[in-house]
Amino acid sequence: MLNLQTLVLFIKSARLNRTFTGISATLIPISIANRFDFDILLFLLSSMILYGAVAIHNAKKDNDYPLPDSTSKVIIFLLIFAIYLASREKIVFIGIVVLFILGILYNLVSRYIVAGDATIIAFSHIAWPMFISSTILGLSKNYKFVFPIIMYVIFWFLLHLKNLKDTIGDKKRGYKTITTNFKNGREITLVSSQISYIFMIIFFFVFNFKYKLIFSLILLFVSLSVFIKIKIEDDIYVANLLKFSMILFFSMLIFEFSGFSLIFGICFFQVSTYIIHFIKLADFTFSFPKSIHNTIEKFKLKIQSRRYF
């Protein structure tokens, strides 16, 4: 019998908040076409359930939560249900099967290859959802192929930030990341993230976005925040900034293509993701002046300590 406490554990371990980037990527073609299709909703639901199953498996394997012995049954049920939903439409089924294969590769292969996790995630969470959504909506080849490839490259450089917050844990598990395999891994990750922000800004100007200057200034500020937080080793904050940066960039694209004419539900979703991530970055939003002051002071101490040692 599934009690309330166990149900809460399963919901937490499913980490559905991590699907926000994939959902946001799926919304970009919708904003371009300015219309919605039921098959996209089917793909989103199926992919969220599939991701939840994989996340629960990882949480059980890494002992992140005290999950019960019946966890394997729950995982199997979720996988079957996701595939059942996807089987109602060919393109959705193909999309979910590919995501399932990528999930297996992520767990069995990519985490044991340097930069392998970012290589898989950039495709499974960003490029592939954009491609499936564009295909369902019948968009042109530029939107179907070129845009997903560009997004893949941009976020491949940024995704390495996620590995900063648990370098010790990754080493214990035998996971190979830039920070666990290179002595100057933090510096490499820092440079990589700044390259990503530069690519984002270049993207705005190459495609001549109407709001390119405003978007660029916002991203420069976020980029500076990432730079400072990495330098003072505030890695949990950096991990939150990574999620925020991805959703912010996708929201900029959605706003550029659709403005205020986008379906209310999609706009509400974007606002909700902003609120969630701003709450996670509480000192970034609600105590901004104090946060800046504390960050500068920590940065000064960091520089001073390196002068003497």
N, C-alpha and C positions, 0 to 999 in steps of 0.2 A: 504493500500500500504506500503510495507516494504522499508523504506529509508535506506541510507547508514549508518547513525548514529545508527539506531536501529539494523541493521545487525552487526555492530561492537560490540554492546553491547551483542548480542546473542553469538557471537564468543568468546568474553571474558568470559562470564558467563559459556560457555560450558567447559572451563578449560581443553582443550584437551591435554595440556602439561602433565597433571596428568596421561594420559594413557601410557606415555612412559615406566613406570615400567612394566605394563601388556604386552606391545608390546615386551619389552626386555625379559621378562620371556618366551614369546611365541617363541622367536628366539633361545632359548637354545636347545630345541629338534631339531630344524632345523640344528643347527651347529653340533649336535651329528650325525644326519642322513646324513648331508652334501647334503641335497636336499630340494627342496621346493615343496609345493602342493597348488593348487589353492584354496582348501577348507580352508586352513589356512588364506589366504588373505581374503576370505569371512568372516571368523570368526573375523579377526582383524577389518575389515570395520564395520561389524554389531555391534561389541562390542564398538567401538569408537562412533558410532552414538547413541547407547543405553546409554553409559556413558554421552555423551553430553546432552541428554534429562534429565537424572537424575540430572546432575550438574546445568542445567538451572532451574530446579524445586527448587533445594536447594538455588540457588542464589535469586530466586524470594521470597522464604519463609523467608530467612534471610535478605532480603533487601540489598543485596550486590551491586546490580546495579538497576538503575531506569528502569526496564523492563516494556513494555507496557501491556495493558489488554489482548492483543491477545497472550500472552505468552503460555497460556494453550493449544491453538490450535497448536502452533509450537511444543510443547512437545508431544502432541498426534501424530502429523504427523511424528516426528522423531522416536517415538516408533513403529508405524505401519511400517515405512520404514525399520527399523532395523530387525523386525520380518520377514518381506517379504523377505529381502535378505537372512536371516538365513534359511528360509523354503526351500531353494533350495537343502539343504543337511541335512540329519537326525542328524548327530553328531554335526553339527554347530548349528542347531535349538535347540538341547538339551543344548548345551553350552550357548546359548543366553538366553534361558528360565531360566536356573539356575542363570545366572547373573542378570536377571530381578528380580527374587525372592530375591536374595541377596541385590539388591538395595532397595527393599521395606523394608526388615528387617533392613538395615542400617539406613534408615530414620525414621522408626516407632518404632524400638526396641533398636538396638545396641547403639545408642547415649545416651540412658538413662540407660545404664548398664555400670558399671565401666569396662574399657578395652574391652567393646563390639565392639567399632569401629575398634580397631586393630585386633580383632578376625575375623571380617567380611572381612576387607580389605586384610589381609594376605592371605585369601582364594580366594577372588574374583579377586584380582589384580596379584596374584603370583601363588599360587598352582593350581587353576582351569585352567588358561590359559596354564600352562605347561602340565597339564593332557590332555586337549583337543588337543593341538598340538602334543603331544606324541602319542595319540590315532590315530589321522589322519595319522601320519607317520608310524604307526605300530611298534613302538619301544617296547623293552622288558619291563617286569613288573617292573624291577628296575628303569628304567627311567620313566615309566608311573606312578608308585605309590611312590617308595622310595624317589626319588629326589624331587617331589612336597611336600612331608611331611617334608623333611629336610628344604627346603626353607621356608615353612610355619613357622616352629619353629624358625628359624634364624631371620626372619623379624617380627615375632610377638613381639619379645623383642625390636626391633628397632623402630617400627612404633609409639610408644608412644611419640617420639620426636615431632611429628607433632602438638601435643596439647599444646606445651609450648608457642607458639607465640600469642595465644588469650585466655588465661585463664579467663580473665574478661568477654569476650564475651561469652565463653562457660557457665560460671556461670549464666549470664543473661538469656541465652536460656534454662537453665535447663539441659545442657548436663553433663553427669557424666564421668569424666576422672580421671586418677591417680592424676593429678595436681589440679583438683577441689575438690577432695574428701579426700585427705590426706594432713595433715599439712606439712609433709616432702615429698610432691609429686615430687618436683624437684629432690631431692636426689634419690628417687626411680627410676625416669625416667632415671637419669644419670647412675645408676648401671645397669638398664635394657639394656641401649644402649651398655654399655661396654661388657655385657654378649653376646650380638649379635655379636660384632666384634670378640670376643674370639671364638665363634662358627664358624664364617666364616673362621678364620685361622685354627682351628682344622679340618674343612671340607677339606681344601687344603691338609693337611698332611695325613688324613685318606684315601683319594682317591689318594694320592701320585701324586699330580700335578707336571708337569715339572717345572713350574715357581713359585712353592709354596713360596720360600724364597722372591722373588721380590714382589709377590702379598701380602705377609704377612707384609713386611716393609711398603708398601704403605698404607695398611689398618691400621697399627699401627699409622701412621702419621695422617690419617683421624680421627681415634679414639681419639687421643690426642687433635686434633682441636675441636672435639665435646665436650670433657671434659672441655677444657678451656672456650669455648664459653658459655656453660651452667653455669659455675661458675661466669662469668661476666655478665650473663643474656642477652646475645646478641641472642635473641630467633629467630629473623627472619633469621639470619645467620645460626642458627642450623637447621631450617626448610629446608633451601636450601641444607645444608650438608646432610640431610636425603635423599633427592631426588638424590643428587650426589652419595652418598654411594651405594644406590640401583642399579643405572645404572652402576656404576663402578664395583660392584661385578658381575653383570650379564655379563658385557663386558669381565671381566676376564675369566668367564666360557666359553663364546663364543670363545674367543681367544685360550683358552686351548684346546678346542675340535676341533677347525677348523684351527687355525693359520691364515695364509694368503690365504688359499684356499677357504675361505667363499665367497659366492656370493657378487659381488661388491656392489649391492644395500643395502645389510644388513650392510656391512662395512661402507658405506656412511651414513646410518642411525645412527649407533653408533657414528661416528665422529660428526655428527650433534648434537646429544644429548650432547656430551661432550662440544661442543662450546656453546650451549644454557645455560648449567648449569655453565660453567666457566664465561660467561658473567654475569649471576646472582650473581656469587661470585666474582665480579669485583676486590675487594680489595685482594681477595685470590689469584688471578692469575696475575693481571697486576701491583699490588703494593705490592707484597709479602713481601719484607723486612720491608716496612713501616707498613704493617698489623701486622706482628709478633711483631714489636716494640710496637705498640699501644695496642695490646692484652696483652703483658706482663705488661705494665704500668697500664692498667685497672685491671688486676689480682692483682697486688701489692696493689692498692688502695682498692680493695675489701677486701683483707686480713687485711690491716691496720684498716679499718673501723670496722671490726668484733673484733679486739683486744680491742677497746675502748668502744664498745656498747654491 
